[in-house]
Amino acid sequence: MSSATNLLIRQARILLPTGEFLVGDVKISDGKIDQVSSDLSTNVDETAVKIIDAAGLTLLPGVIDPQVHFREPGLEYKEDLFTASCACAKGGVTSFLEMPNTRPLTTTQATLNDKLQRAAQKCLVNYGFFVGATAENLPDLLTANPTPGIKIFMGSMHGQLLVDGETALEAIFAKGKRLIAVHAEDQARINQRKQEFAGITDPAIHSQIQDNQAALLATQLALKLSKKYERRLHILHLSTGEEAELLRQDKPSWVTAEVTPQHLLLNTEAYQEIGTLAQMNPPLRSPKDNQILWQALLDGVIDFIATDHAPHTLEEKAKGYPNTPSGMPGVETSLPLMLTQAMQGKCTIAQVANWMSTAVAKGYKIPHKGAITPGYDADLVLVDLDNYRPVLREELQTKCGWSPFEGWQLTGWPVITIVGGNVVYEKGKLFTEIRGKALTFDA
C-alpha cells in the first residue's frame, strides 16, 4: 500500500468553504490539507513535494456517494469492490456508502466485518457499509459498528430485507438513535398493481406499477414514525413531486432526503430510447416530477445527491420485462452530469459540491471531509470545465460496461482524483495500489 505523498497543487481554481473561488495553491501533508493560499511558492520546499500543475482546472472536494450497490460478496459477476472503486476514482468519488443487499446480506456484525476486510484489501477509495434491517435483527441494528446507519427496504425487495409491516417498522424506529435510511415504496400497492398490469412487457409499465402513490405512501409512513420517535431519518432516492411537496410542508430538522441524477435528468421518455436500461427502483417519473425535484433540491428541501449505482449485466437487461432486474450504474458519470448542469445555468458549481460532498459529510456525520480547508482530509478532485466529452461505453471502469447516459456530451470530467493525499487517478490512469480507509461516523 502506498503511503501518502506530500503534494503541492499549483494554481487551481479552488472552491472554498464559503462557496467562493480562489486561484491558488493547496499544500497536502500526510494525507491532510495543510495550507490553502493564493501563492505558496515562497514557503514550500519543492524538492520534498510532488507538484501538480492545475492551471485551468477546478479543485473540488471529493464526491461522497451515499448510496451504492457494489455487489460483493455474492454477485461479483455484476461488479466487485475493486472494479467499483476504480469507477469511483475515475468519477471523482473519493468515498462511498454501500448497501446491504449482497449475498450474504449485511445484517450482522460478522457480515459487516467481512465487507470491511474485503474493502481494506480491494478499495482504491474510502468506504462505509450500511447494516440492513430485517424483522428479527434489532439487536444487531443497535450495536453493529462502524456503520453510517440502518437501511430499511420498505418495498421493492423480497426475502429477509423486506420490512413492510408497520408493526415491524415501528419496532426499529422506537429503539436506538442510529440514523435510519429508507427505500420508500409501498409493497402492498406494488403487489396489487403488478396483478393489474400482468402480462404487459413494455418496460415503461414499470413506472406505473411502482407509481408515485406507492412512493408517497411509504414516505408518509416513514415520516410519521420518525416524528413519533424523533428518530433521525434519511429518505433515499426521492423520486416524486408528491414526496418533495410533502417534505416542503413537513420536514423536521432531523430528516434529510436525497435525489439521484437520473431522477433529475431522465424520465419516462427514456424507455423509448434505452428500454430496460432505464428500469430502476424507484422508477423514472414524468418530466413534471423532474422539475419539482430540481426545485426542491435548489430550495434545500432535498439535501444531497446519490447515484444508487446498481449495476446489472447487459445480458440480464436483455431478458425482457418483467424478467429484467432494476438498477443502473452511476459513479463514473454523476459528477460530470451535475457539473454540466451547472455550466448550463441550472445550478452553481458550489451547489453541486455541497450536494455531492459537503452536505453528505454533514448528514452522515463523517468528520474532516467535504471541504477544502486546513485540517481536513485530502480527498479532492481536479476537474476540467472547459472541454466536453461524450460518455463512451468502452471507457467505463464499471464491470457491467454500460451507462444510461451513453452518448451524452458532458463537461467537468475528473482529470486527477486524490484520496487521503494519494493520487489515485490521473489523466486516464488508475493507480491501483492505492487503498482508501474505512469511514468513521460521529455519534
C-alpha positions in Angstrom: 0.0 0.0 0.0 1.4 3.4 -1.0 1.9 5.9 1.8 0.6 9.4 1.5 2.8 11.8 -0.6 3.3 15.4 0.2 1.6 17.3 -2.6 1.5 20.8 -3.9 -1.4 21.6 -6.2 -0.5 24.7 -8.1 -2.7 27.4 -9.5 -6.0 25.6 -9.3 -9.3 27.3 -9.2 -10.1 26.3 -5.6 -13.7 26.1 -4.3 -13.5 27.5 -0.8 -16.0 26.5 2.0 -17.6 29.9 1.6 -18.7 28.9 -2.0 -16.3 31.4 -3.5 -13.3 30.6 -5.7 -9.6 31.3 -5.2 -7.0 30.8 -7.9 -4.1 29.5 -5.9 -2.2 26.6 -4.3 -3.1 23.8 -1.9 -0.4 22.0 0.2 -1.1 18.5 1.3 0.9 16.8 4.1 0.4 13.3 5.5 -3.0 12.9 3.9 -4.4 16.2 5.2 -4.9 19.6 3.7 -2.1 21.7 5.2 -2.4 25.1 3.6 -4.6 26.9 1.1 -3.3 30.2 -0.3 -3.1 32.3 -3.4 0.6 31.5 -3.6 2.6 29.0 -1.6 5.8 29.0 -3.7 7.8 31.1 -1.3 7.4 28.7 1.7 7.4 25.3 0.2 10.4 23.0 -0.3 9.7 21.9 -3.8 12.2 19.0 -3.5 10.1 17.5 -0.8 6.7 17.5 -2.6 5.1 16.2 -5.7 3.9 19.2 -7.7 0.6 19.1 -9.7 0.2 21.9 -12.2 -3.5 22.6 -12.0 -3.7 25.7 -14.1 -7.0 25.8 -15.9 -8.6 23.2 -13.7 -11.1 23.5 -10.8 -10.4 21.9 -7.5 -13.4 20.5 -5.6 -13.9 18.3 -2.5 -14.0 14.6 -3.5 -17.5 13.3 -4.0 -19.0 11.2 -1.2 -21.6 8.9 -2.8 -24.0 7.9 0.0 -25.9 5.2 -1.8 -24.3 2.5 -3.9 -24.7 -1.3 -4.5 -21.3 -2.8 -5.3 -22.4 -6.4 -5.4 -19.7 -8.0 -3.3 -19.9 -10.6 -1.8 -22.0 -13.0 -3.8 -22.8 -11.1 -7.0 -19.3 -10.3 -8.2 -20.1 -11.1 -11.8 -22.0 -7.8 -11.9 -19.5 -5.7 -10.0 -17.0 -6.1 -7.2 -15.3 -3.7 -4.7 -12.2 -3.4 -6.8 -13.9 -2.6 -10.1 -16.4 -0.3 -8.4 -13.8 1.6 -6.6 -11.9 2.0 -9.9 -15.0 3.5 -11.3 -15.3 5.8 -8.3 -11.8 7.0 -8.7 -12.3 7.8 -12.3 -15.5 9.6 -11.5 -14.1 11.8 -8.7 -15.9 9.8 -6.0 -13.4 9.5 -3.1 -15.8 7.9 -0.5 -18.9 5.7 -0.7 -21.6 4.2 1.5 -22.7 0.8 0.3 -26.0 -1.0 0.8 -26.6 -4.4 2.5 -28.4 -6.4 -0.3 -25.4 -8.6 -1.0 -25.1 -12.4 -0.6 -24.9 -13.0 2.4 -26.9 -9.9 3.5 -25.1 -7.4 5.6 -27.3 -7.8 8.7 -24.8 -8.7 11.5 -21.5 -7.6 12.9 -19.9 -10.6 11.2 -21.1 -9.8 7.7 -20.2 -6.1 8.2 -16.7 -7.1 9.3 -16.4 -9.3 6.2 -17.2 -6.3 4.0 -14.8 -4.1 5.8 -12.0 -6.6 5.4 -12.7 -7.0 1.7 -12.7 -3.3 1.2 -9.4 -2.8 3.1 -7.8 -5.2 0.6 -9.5 -4.0 -2.6 -10.8 -0.4 -2.5 -9.0 2.5 -4.0 -11.3 4.9 -2.2 -12.8 5.3 1.2 -15.7 3.1 2.3 -18.6 2.6 4.7 -21.3 0.0 4.8 -24.9 0.1 6.0 -26.4 -2.6 8.2 -29.6 -4.0 6.8 -32.8 -4.3 8.8 -34.9 -7.5 8.9 -37.9 -8.2 11.1 -35.6 -10.1 13.5 -32.2 -8.4 13.8 -33.0 -5.5 16.1 -30.0 -6.3 18.5 -27.6 -6.1 15.5 -29.1 -2.8 14.4 -28.3 -1.3 17.8 -24.7 -2.5 18.0 -23.2 -3.1 14.6 -20.2 -0.7 14.1 -18.8 1.2 12.2 -21.8 1.9 10.0 -23.5 5.1 8.7 -26.8 3.7 9.7 -29.7 1.2 9.2 -31.1 0.5 5.8 -34.7 -0.4 5.6 -36.3 -1.7 2.3 -40.0 -0.8 2.8 -40.7 -2.1 -0.7 -39.0 -3.3 -4.0 -37.4 -6.1 -2.1 -38.1 -9.7 -1.2 -36.8 -12.1 1.4 -35.5 -11.0 4.8 -34.6 -7.4 3.8 -38.3 -6.6 3.0 -39.7 -4.9 6.2 -43.1 -3.6 5.1 -45.4 -4.1 8.1 -46.0 -1.0 10.3 -45.5 -3.0 13.5 -42.1 -4.3 12.4 -41.1 -0.8 11.2 -42.2 0.8 14.4 -40.1 -1.6 16.5 -37.0 -0.4 14.6 -37.9 3.3 14.8 -38.7 3.0 18.5 -35.4 1.7 19.7 -32.0 3.3 19.5 -30.8 6.6 18.0 -28.9 5.5 14.9 -29.8 7.0 11.5 -32.4 5.1 9.5 -32.3 5.3 5.7 -35.4 4.1 3.9 -36.1 2.8 0.4 -39.7 4.2 0.5 -42.1 2.3 -1.7 -45.3 0.6 -0.5 -45.0 -3.1 -1.2 -48.8 -3.8 -0.9 -49.6 -1.3 -3.6 -46.8 -2.6 -5.8 -48.2 -6.2 -5.5 -51.7 -5.0 -6.3 -50.6 -3.1 -9.4 -48.4 -6.0 -10.6 -51.6 -8.0 -10.8 -53.5 -5.2 -12.5 -50.8 -4.8 -15.2 -49.8 -8.5 -15.5 -48.8 -9.6 -19.0 -47.6 -6.2 -20.2 -44.0 -6.5 -21.4 -43.3 -2.8 -22.3 -40.7 -1.7 -19.7 -42.5 1.7 -19.5 -45.2 -0.1 -17.4 -42.7 -0.3 -14.6 -43.3 3.4 -13.7 -47.0 2.7 -13.5 -46.7 -0.5 -11.4 -44.4 1.3 -8.9 -46.2 4.5 -9.3 -45.9 7.9 -7.5 -48.6 6.8 -5.0 -46.5 3.8 -3.9 -43.6 6.0 -3.1 -45.7 8.7 -1.3 -47.5 6.1 0.9 -44.2 4.7 2.2 -42.6 8.1 2.7 -45.6 9.3 4.6 -45.3 6.2 6.9 -41.6 6.7 7.5 -42.1 10.4 8.3 -44.9 9.5 10.7 -42.7 7.1 12.6 -39.7 9.4 12.5 -41.8 12.2 14.0 -43.3 10.0 16.7 -39.9 9.0 18.0 -37.9 12.0 16.8 -35.7 9.5 15.0 -33.1 10.5 12.6 -34.5 9.6 9.1 -32.9 9.8 5.7 -35.1 9.2 2.6 -33.2 7.5 -0.1 -33.5 8.4 -3.9 -36.6 10.6 -3.6 -38.3 10.3 -6.9 -41.7 12.0 -7.0 -43.1 15.6 -6.9 -45.6 14.5 -4.3 -42.9 13.4 -1.9 -41.0 16.6 -2.5 -44.1 18.7 -1.7 -44.8 16.6 1.4 -41.3 17.4 2.7 -41.6 21.0 1.7 -44.7 21.2 4.0 -43.5 18.9 6.8 -39.8 18.2 7.2 -38.5 18.1 10.8 -34.9 19.2 11.4 -33.8 15.6 11.9 -35.0 14.4 8.4 -32.9 14.6 5.3 -33.5 13.4 1.7 -31.5 12.7 -1.4 -32.1 12.5 -5.2 -30.3 10.7 -8.0 -29.0 12.4 -11.2 -31.2 10.0 -13.1 -34.4 11.2 -11.3 -33.4 14.8 -12.2 -32.3 14.2 -15.8 -34.1 11.2 -17.1 -37.9 10.5 -17.2 -40.4 8.0 -18.6 -39.5 9.1 -22.1 -36.1 7.2 -21.7 -37.9 3.8 -22.0 -38.4 4.6 -25.7 -34.7 5.3 -26.2 -32.9 2.8 -24.0 -35.6 0.3 -22.9 -34.8 -1.8 -19.8 -31.6 0.2 -19.3 -33.9 2.8 -17.9 -35.5 0.4 -15.4 -34.7 1.1 -11.8 -36.3 1.3 -8.4 -38.0 3.6 -7.6 -38.7 4.1 -11.3 -38.2 7.1 -13.5 -41.0 9.6 -13.4 -42.6 12.3 -15.5 -40.9 15.5 -16.8 -43.1 17.3 -14.3 -41.5 15.3 -11.5 -38.1 16.2 -12.8 -39.0 19.9 -12.5 -40.4 19.6 -9.0 -37.4 17.6 -7.7 -35.0 20.2 -9.2 -36.7 23.0 -7.4 -36.8 21.0 -4.2 -33.0 20.4 -4.5 -32.4 24.1 -5.2 -34.5 25.2 -2.2 -32.9 22.8 0.2 -35.9 20.5 0.7 -33.7 17.8 -0.8 -30.3 17.8 0.9 -27.9 15.9 -1.3 -27.3 13.6 -4.3 -26.6 9.9 -4.5 -26.2 7.7 -7.5 -27.9 4.4 -6.3 -25.2 2.8 -8.5 -26.8 -0.7 -9.0 -25.1 -2.5 -12.0 -26.5 -5.5 -13.9 -25.1 -7.2 -16.9 -26.3 -6.4 -20.4 -27.4 -10.0 -20.7 -29.7 -9.6 -17.7 -31.1 -6.3 -19.0 -31.8 -8.0 -22.3 -34.1 -10.7 -20.8 -37.3 -8.6 -21.5 -39.6 -7.0 -19.0 -40.7 -8.1 -16.3 -37.8 -10.6 -16.1 -35.2 -7.8 -16.1 -33.6 -6.5 -12.9 -33.9 -2.9 -11.9 -30.9 -0.7 -11.5 -28.2 1.2 -13.4 -24.6 2.2 -12.8 -23.7 5.8 -11.9 -20.5 6.6 -10.0 -18.4 7.5 -13.1 -20.9 9.9 -14.6 -22.6 11.6 -11.6 -20.1 14.5 -11.1 -19.8 15.5 -14.8 -23.5 15.1 -15.2 -24.1 17.6 -12.4 -21.3 20.0 -13.3 -22.7 20.1 -16.9 -26.0 21.2 -15.4 -24.1 23.9 -13.5 -22.4 25.1 -16.7 -25.8 25.3 -18.3 -27.0 27.6 -15.5 -29.4 25.1 -13.7 -27.3 25.5 -10.5 -23.9 26.6 -9.4 -20.6 24.6 -9.1 -20.7 25.4 -5.3 -24.2 23.9 -5.0 -23.0 20.7 -6.8 -20.1 20.4 -4.4 -22.4 20.9 -1.5 -25.0 18.4 -2.7 -22.3 15.8 -3.6 -19.8 16.2 -0.8 -20.2 18.8 2.0 -23.9 18.1 2.8 -23.3 14.3 2.7 -20.5 14.5 5.2 -22.7 16.7 7.4 -25.8 14.4 7.1 -23.9 11.2 7.9 -21.5 13.0 10.4 -18.4 11.9 8.6 -15.6 14.0 10.2 -13.0 16.1 8.3 -14.4 15.5 4.8 -16.4 17.6 2.3 -14.4 20.8 2.3 -11.1 22.3 1.1 -9.8 23.7 4.3 -6.7 23.1 6.5 -7.0 20.1 8.8 -9.5 18.3 6.5 -8.7 15.0 4.7 -7.1 15.5 1.3 -9.9 13.8 -0.6 -10.0 16.0 -3.7 -10.8 16.1 -7.4 -9.5 18.3 -10.2 -12.0 18.7 -13.0 -11.9 20.2 -16.5 -14.8 22.6 -17.1 -13.5 23.8 -20.4 -14.0 20.7 -22.5 -16.9 18.4 -23.3 -16.6 14.7 -24.0 -19.2 12.0 -24.6 -20.0 9.1 -22.2 -18.5 6.1 -24.0 -19.2 2.5 -23.1 -15.7 1.4 -23.9 -14.2 3.9 -21.4 -16.2 2.8 -18.4 -14.5 1.1 -15.5 -17.7 -0.4 -14.0 -17.7 -4.1 -14.7 -21.2 -4.0 -16.2 -19.8 -1.9 -19.0 -22.8 0.4 -19.9 -24.4 3.7 -18.8 -27.9 5.1 -19.3 -26.2 8.3 -20.3 -24.1 6.8 -23.1 -23.5 9.4 -25.8 -24.3 12.4 -23.6 -21.8 15.2 -24.0 -20.5 16.2 -20.6 -18.0 18.6 -19.1 -16.4 18.5 -15.6 -14.7 15.2 -16.1 -12.2 14.4 -13.4 -8.5 14.9 -14.5 -7.0 14.0 -11.2 -8.6 12.3 -8.1 -6.8 12.3 -4.8 -7.7 10.0 -1.9 -6.0 10.6 1.5 -3.3 12.7 -0.1 -2.6 10.0 -2.7 -3.2 10.5 -6.5 -5.4 7.5 -7.3 -6.4 8.6 -10.9 -4.6 10.9 -13.3 -5.5 11.6 -16.9 -6.9 8.2 -17.7 -4.5 6.2 -15.5 -5.6 4.4 -12.3 -3.1 3.8 -9.5 -4.5 0.6 -8.3 -2.0 0.1 -5.5 -3.6 2.9 -3.5 -6.1 1.9 -0.8 -8.8 4.0 0.9 -9.8 3.9 4.5 -12.9 2.9 6.5 -15.0 5.9 7.1 -15.9 6.9 10.7 -19.2 8.3 11.8 -19.5 10.7 14.8 -22.3 9.7 17.1 
